Amino acid sequence: MLVAPSRIHQATLALLNVENRFNRRLQYPYVLFTASEEESALISEEERQKIDWITQGRAKLAVLTKESWDIPDSYDKSRVDNSIHTIGFSFGYRSMCRFYSGFFWKHPALAQYDWLWRLDTDIEFHCDITYDPIERMIDAGALYGFVQINADAVWVQPSLAGNVSEFLFDFYSSPNNVNHGFVWQGKEGIEKALKGEADTTEWTKMCMYNNFEISHRSIWESEIYTAFFKHLDRAGGFFYERWGDSPIHSFGIAMSLRKDQVMQFHDLGYQHQGWAYECPQLDRCTCLKDGAAPEFDDQGYRWFNASTL
């Protein structure tokens, strides 16, 4: 969990919810990241004690590396300033997107862990989780777990799809049976993407809603994803535009995993920032189907039913 000092109260509530719903039983450890030593110092001793009590001493705080948070020296600072002025979204938000796209699994505080479960500060699980989601993924041979799929905005990242297509043409040797059709429109879109000719028009805009994300680190450490992130980072779109970590993860997963290596969870009642969510009709859930999210539109089928070449 990435925690800003201004959101420490929300973080403690989220941790309490996670503990009450499943983790007091599973006993998984937590790593809470702050962007700098200065931000870490703003978390009071009282707040630290509350976190320690809620998590039974299983949470530790860690500070991000400057490499993973600061704007790279090679970037044109005037272009960055102009983008923030015209597109919006703060430096901190853009740094967060870049951190989750290319660095989170590299932090020394996570080095001992193969499985990584992302949490956010403003989340709630409306259901008790009576099983271990990670064990379920292992049993199914899955490497990535998600809850929702949504269409992402283009106006904040107009050159992202074109840069991904450029990477596919210049550097990518396609493994068998990966799922390009999740992110590219049909067979024609996939073919154009692999030739380096695709752009936003061929992009489906679909991406996993990755403020909930369970992943095996082998995805991010793979040769494909490592080269992919380096290509995007050189292009500068994290700060020249506002490239999101959600579509970048989804592009990376689509070019490296088969359909059966991804698992969707329908029975968690997971909600982020008051957004629409799936309310399972189960006794172990406290949400009400009619009162929770009647407008929720499950797009998960888009991963599993995507076109292939």
PELIN-V326382 format. One record per backbone hydrogen bond with DSSP energy under -1.0 kcal/mol. NH is the residue of the N-H (numbers start at 0). CO is the residue of the C=O. E is the energy in kcal/mol with one decimal. If there is no record, write none. Layout:
<<NH,CO,E> <NH,CO,E>>
//
This chain:
<<2,32,-3.3> <6,3,-2.4> <7,4,-1.4> <10,6,-2.2> <11,7,-2.1> <12,8,-2.0> <13,9,-2.4> <14,10,-2.5> <15,11,-2.2> <16,12,-2.3> <17,13,-2.5> <18,14,-2.6> <19,15,-2.7> <20,16,-2.5> <21,17,-2.1> <22,17,-2.6> <23,18,-1.9> <25,21,-1.9> <26,22,-2.7> <29,57,-3.0> <31,59,-2.7> <32,0,-3.2> <33,61,-2.1> <39,35,-2.2> <40,36,-2.1> <42,39,-1.5> <47,43,-2.2> <48,44,-2.3> <49,45,-2.0> <50,46,-2.2> <51,47,-2.3> <52,48,-2.3> <53,49,-2.8> <54,50,-2.3> <56,51,-2.4> <57,54,-1.2> <59,29,-1.6> <61,31,-2.4> <63,33,-2.5> <69,65,-2.7> <74,71,-1.7> <79,75,-1.8> <80,76,-2.6> <81,77,-2.3> <82,78,-2.2> <83,79,-2.4> <84,80,-1.9> <85,81,-2.3> <86,82,-3.1> <87,82,-1.0> <93,89,-2.1> <94,90,-2.6> <95,91,-2.1> <96,92,-2.0> <97,93,-2.2> <98,94,-2.8> <99,95,-2.5> <100,96,-1.6> <101,97,-2.2> <102,98,-2.4> <103,98,-1.8> <105,102,-2.0> <106,103,-1.1> <109,106,-2.3> <110,107,-1.1> <112,109,-1.9> <115,214,-2.8> <117,212,-2.9> <123,270,-2.1> <125,268,-2.2> <126,267,-1.3> <127,283,-2.6> <128,20,-2.0> <135,131,-2.2> <136,132,-2.0> <137,133,-2.5> <138,134,-2.6> <139,135,-1.5> <140,137,-1.0> <141,136,-2.6> <142,260,-3.1> <143,260,-1.4> <144,213,-3.0> <145,262,-2.4> <149,206,-2.4> <151,204,-2.9> <156,153,-2.1> <159,156,-1.4> <162,158,-1.9> <163,159,-2.3> <164,160,-2.5> <165,161,-2.1> <166,162,-2.0> <167,163,-2.4> <168,164,-2.0> <169,165,-2.5> <170,166,-2.9> <181,178,-1.8> <182,179,-1.4> <183,179,-1.7> <184,201,-2.8> <188,184,-1.8> <189,185,-2.2> <190,186,-2.6> <191,187,-2.3> <192,188,-2.4> <193,189,-2.5> <194,190,-1.1> <195,192,-1.3> <196,191,-3.0> <201,198,-1.0> <203,182,-2.1> <206,149,-2.0> <208,147,-2.8> <209,207,-1.6> <211,208,-1.4> <213,144,-1.9> <214,115,-2.6> <215,142,-2.0> <216,113,-2.8> <218,215,-2.1> <220,216,-2.1> <225,221,-2.4> <226,222,-2.1> <227,223,-2.3> <228,224,-2.7> <229,225,-1.9> <230,226,-2.1> <231,227,-2.1> <232,228,-3.0> <233,229,-2.1> <234,230,-1.3> <235,231,-1.2> <238,235,-1.6> <239,235,-2.8> <240,236,-1.0> <241,155,-2.7> <242,236,-1.5> <247,243,-1.4> <248,244,-2.7> <249,245,-2.1> <250,246,-2.9> <251,247,-2.5> <252,248,-2.9> <253,249,-2.5> <254,250,-1.5> <255,252,-1.3> <256,252,-2.7> <260,257,-1.2> <261,258,-1.3> <262,143,-2.8> <264,145,-2.4> <270,123,-2.3> <272,121,-2.6> <274,271,-2.3> <281,279,-1.8> <284,281,-1.8> <285,125,-2.8> <291,287,-2.0> <295,292,-2.0> <301,298,-2.1> <302,299,-1.6> <303,299,-1.1> <304,300,-2.8>>
//
